[in-house]
Amino acid sequence: MTELTYIAPCHFGLESVLAGELKRMGAQAVTPDNGKVEFSGGMDMMARANINLRTAERVLIKLASFPAKSFEELFQGVKTIPLEDFIGKKDAFPVKGWSLNSQLHSIPDCQAIVKKAAVERLKAHYHQDWFSETGPMHQIRFSIMKDTATIMLDTSGAGLHKRGYRAKSNEAPIKETLAAGIIDLARVKDFSQVYDPFCGSGTFLIEAALKALNIPPCLRRKFAAQDWGLCDPIVWQQERSRGLDLMKRDTEFFARGSDLDPECVALTKENAKKAGVLKKMSVITADIRDFTAKENTITFANPPYGERLLDRRESEQIYRTMGKVFRRMERAGYYIISPHDSFETFYGRKADKRRKLYNGMMKCQLFQYFK
């Protein structure tokens, strides 16, 4: 088990960003696809990816991929997988998955078939008819896309967006992994100055600081695969030490933020303190109308978006204000994410570049202004 194939799911639109991350950390055979990146490496790469990836949702071991137009094909395909290489006789192995554009479209039925095939495979190997599933969790995941089934094993456990610093959030937070992707696209460096005038729970500011200081986002959390007994604990220790050694402790980076709500300002400070980056940050209570553009500053914004008509009109007025105060400056950039189809109309200027992204299930655009 020296070399494995892995799949790292990500937000649609961030595949190239995630692929770049993986290449920089030494992953092999990096192949981007819709909503995911496939790569290969040893157990050390599994640990490194979990600890260091900023834009991946989780790290999965790819066990097999095969045609599955019928339940019988799905059953037989799963049954041929050497699950005993990963799953012990007492381990838990629940099943989750999804299907799209395939003849096998019933998720509950597919889950039942995958589970049944896994049980039959393990029964034959361990010579037992019943599994207590009281041991460590080995989450089996499947995807069926255009009649091709892919079976995977989740090494992460909780999603990698759960860094550990954001126990609380405001009403409309941007996901940490999405914020990290936008920050990568903006090319935040260890000397950058950044600003967020709608800081909310501080995600943009904190993720920018983690990137600039090269702090591994999941350095202090635990992963499902650590309980499996397949990877020497020393490997995890070495990868955490590697992450610590690569941190940049003396940089010119600084983040500034503001929010109209004092509770959001307090929450941002609290989360930044948990993340260990509060010293690189200043956050105040302020209205977007008081924003002052600065040279050599990258501004990130996830402005309010109202579903109700009144809230929507208020949001559109905020977009107009942003268009006035986000002035063109020397070496200044603005990265604004919004689901509003007419954002540019209210902002008053066409974006220099746009990128389609998804914030959760909501289709958005990243409007980029840097000229």
Secondary structure, DSSP 4 states (H G I P E B T S, - for coil): --SEEEEEEB-TT-HHHHHHHHHHTT-EEEEEETTEEEEEE-HHHHHHHHHH-SSBS--EEEEEEEE-SSHHHHHHHHHTS-GGGT--TT-B--EEEEEESSS---HHHHHHHHHHHHHHHHHHHHT-S-----SSB--EEEEEETTEEEEEEESSSS-TT--SS-SS--SSPPPHHHHHHHHHHTT--TT-EEEETT-TTSHHHHHHHHHHTT--TTTT---GGGGSSSS-HHHHHHHHHHHHHT---S---EEEEEES-HHHHHHHHHHHHHHT-GGGEEEEE--GGG----TT-EEEE-----SSHHHHHHHHHHHHHHHHHS---TT-EEEEEE--TTHHHHHTS--SEEEEEEETTEEEEEEEE--
